[in-house]
């Protein structure tokens, strides 16, 4: 079975040449590697021309969506493997393993393993525990998916014919994933083989990426809320499980709201303490009010701690299921610090889209959809 490996790139990522070398040296015979580069660096082009790849060079930055569609039009394989330019397959049997796992399926997400030992890498790792396990659950319970991580996924030629081309979207992988659900494509999650994935190189790059993801997620919900609402109504328990698993900060922020007692209570306590300094008879009243505030704080702390231990057990089991590591200390930082930050960024993205109607993001190209936006590329 012939396989087309499609790699979109901007400039030529730092792992692009390593990725291409791995693929062209792969032991699967019937394959082609198609690389689409916007505004390529000359030194990258020079090296790629030495390799047996289909090279599509574009002087203008057309964006990932048009790069994917252009590559699909030129692909001749029966199976399409889509890889970002910052991933590396785990072994020489990568392509053959994908072909075997796709038997009976039209779409699949490939497991992603975050590499690196920095704090950022360790935090992003737990994001990917959630993403990987989420689609593992979709595979096991629904055999369909509503969205996937576009860094590494697989489609059959028949699947692409049924779904159509990639459409202009900030989160093109979520948009396309939902259309595979609507088309009824059989979905699976592939644990092995897998790819290694770099985290963003810096917190600044992480912030830019997450702003894009937040806006993309908000636009995805805005454009497809009816379908998503119907899916939730049909699978309420499953949907709630996925939501709570992917967004653990729903619990911690709820606990914080419990601690944020009425402002008037806090003002009253200060006034009573001031009066008590002159009239000791007010001390019992002030004490009672302080106990009320302290109780709210203690309740929030207890809820947060219990939630942490519950989520630790849940994430440990999830990580074990998808063969990823788990460290309780790292997860504590993720749960109490990193996850609330990401959740607040996600909320800000929804406010940006639904309230302020701002849908563009910096340093990301989303092409205009033409009159034949639904035309199928294969």
Secondary structure in CASP SS format (residue, H / E / C, confidence):
PFRMAT SS
TARGET T0000
AUTHOR 0000-0000-0000
METHOD secondary structure of the structure
MODEL  1
X C 1.00
X C 1.00
X E 1.00
X E 1.00
X E 1.00
X E 1.00
X E 1.00
X E 1.00
X E 1.00
X E 1.00
X C 1.00
X C 1.00
X C 1.00
X C 1.00
X C 1.00
X H 1.00
X H 1.00
X H 1.00
X H 1.00
X H 1.00
X H 1.00
X H 1.00
X H 1.00
X H 1.00
X C 1.00
X C 1.00
X C 1.00
X C 1.00
X C 1.00
X C 1.00
X E 1.00
X E 1.00
X E 1.00
X E 1.00
X E 1.00
X E 1.00
X E 1.00
X E 1.00
X C 1.00
X C 1.00
X C 1.00
X H 1.00
X H 1.00
X H 1.00
X H 1.00
X H 1.00
X H 1.00
X H 1.00
X C 1.00
X C 1.00
X C 1.00
X C 1.00
X C 1.00
X E 1.00
X E 1.00
X E 1.00
X E 1.00
X E 1.00
X C 1.00
X C 1.00
X C 1.00
X C 1.00
X C 1.00
X H 1.00
X H 1.00
X H 1.00
X H 1.00
X H 1.00
X H 1.00
X H 1.00
X H 1.00
X H 1.00
X H 1.00
X H 1.00
X C 1.00
X C 1.00
X C 1.00
X C 1.00
X E 1.00
X E 1.00
X E 1.00
X E 1.00
X E 1.00
X E 1.00
X C 1.00
X C 1.00
X E 1.00
X E 1.00
X E 1.00
X C 1.00
X C 1.00
X C 1.00
X C 1.00
X H 1.00
X H 1.00
X H 1.00
X H 1.00
X H 1.00
X H 1.00
X H 1.00
X H 1.00
X C 1.00
X C 1.00
X C 1.00
X C 1.00
X C 1.00
X E 1.00
X E 1.00
X E 1.00
X E 1.00
X E 1.00
X E 1.00
X E 1.00
X E 1.00
X E 1.00
X C 1.00
X C 1.00
X C 1.00
X H 1.00
X H 1.00
X H 1.00
X H 1.00
X H 1.00
X H 1.00
X H 1.00
X H 1.00
X H 1.00
X H 1.00
X H 1.00
X H 1.00
X H 1.00
X H 1.00
X H 1.00
X H 1.00
X H 1.00
X H 1.00
X H 1.00
X H 1.00
X H 1.00
X H 1.00
X H 1.00
X C 1.00
X C 1.00
X C 1.00
X C 1.00
X C 1.00
X C 1.00
X C 1.00
X C 1.00
X C 1.00
X C 1.00
X E 1.00
X E 1.00
X E 1.00
X E 1.00
X E 1.00
X H 1.00
X H 1.00
X H 1.00
X H 1.00
X H 1.00
X H 1.00
X H 1.00
X C 1.00
X C 1.00
X C 1.00
X C 1.00
X C 1.00
X C 1.00
X C 1.00
X C 1.00
X H 1.00
X H 1.00
X H 1.00
X H 1.00
X H 1.00
X H 1.00
X H 1.00
X H 1.00
X H 1.00
X H 1.00
X H 1.00
X C 1.00
X C 1.00
X C 1.00
X C 1.00
X E 1.00
X E 1.00
X E 1.00
X E 1.00
X E 1.00
X E 1.00
X E 1.00
X E 1.00
X E 1.00
X E 1.00
X E 1.00
X E 1.00
X C 1.00
X C 1.00
X C 1.00
X C 1.00
X H 1.00
X H 1.00
X H 1.00
X H 1.00
X H 1.00
X H 1.00
X H 1.00
X H 1.00
X H 1.00
X H 1.00
X H 1.00
X H 1.00
X H 1.00
X H 1.00
X H 1.00
X H 1.00
X H 1.00
X H 1.00
X H 1.00
X H 1.00
X H 1.00
X H 1.00
X H 1.00
X H 1.00
X H 1.00
X H 1.00
X H 1.00
X H 1.00
X H 1.00
X H 1.00
X H 1.00
X H 1.00
X C 1.00
X H 1.00
X H 1.00
X H 1.00
X H 1.00
X H 1.00
X H 1.00
X H 1.00
X H 1.00
X H 1.00
X H 1.00
X H 1.00
X C 1.00
X C 1.00
X H 1.00
X H 1.00
X H 1.00
X H 1.00
X H 1.00
X H 1.00
X H 1.00
X H 1.00
X H 1.00
X H 1.00
X H 1.00
X C 1.00
X C 1.00
X C 1.00
X H 1.00
X H 1.00
X H 1.00
X H 1.00
X H 1.00
X H 1.00
X H 1.00
X H 1.00
X H 1.00
X H 1.00
X H 1.00
X H 1.00
X H 1.00
X H 1.00
X C 1.00
X C 1.00
X C 1.00
X H 1.00
X H 1.00
X H 1.00
X H 1.00
X H 1.00
X H 1.00
X H 1.00
X H 1.00
X H 1.00
X H 1.00
X H 1.00
X H 1.00
X H 1.00
X H 1.00
X H 1.00
X H 1.00
X H 1.00
X H 1.00
X H 1.00
X H 1.00
X H 1.00
X H 1.00
X H 1.00
X H 1.00
X H 1.00
X H 1.00
X H 1.00
X H 1.00
X H 1.00
X H 1.00
X H 1.00
X H 1.00
X H 1.00
X H 1.00
X H 1.00
X H 1.00
X H 1.00
X H 1.00
X H 1.00
X H 1.00
X H 1.00
X H 1.00
X C 1.00
X C 1.00
X C 1.00
X C 1.00
X C 1.00
X C 1.00
X H 1.00
X H 1.00
X H 1.00
X H 1.00
X H 1.00
X H 1.00
X H 1.00
X H 1.00
X H 1.00
X H 1.00
X H 1.00
X H 1.00
X H 1.00
X H 1.00
X H 1.00
X H 1.00
X H 1.00
X H 1.00
X H 1.00
X H 1.00
X H 1.00
X H 1.00
X H 1.00
X H 1.00
X H 1.00
X H 1.00
X H 1.00
X C 1.00
X C 1.00
X C 1.00
X C 1.00
X C 1.00
X C 1.00
X C 1.00
X C 1.00
X C 1.00
X C 1.00
X C 1.00
X C 1.00
X C 1.00
X C 1.00
X C 1.00
X C 1.00
X C 1.00
X C 1.00
X C 1.00
X C 1.00
X C 1.00
X C 1.00
X C 1.00
X C 1.00
END
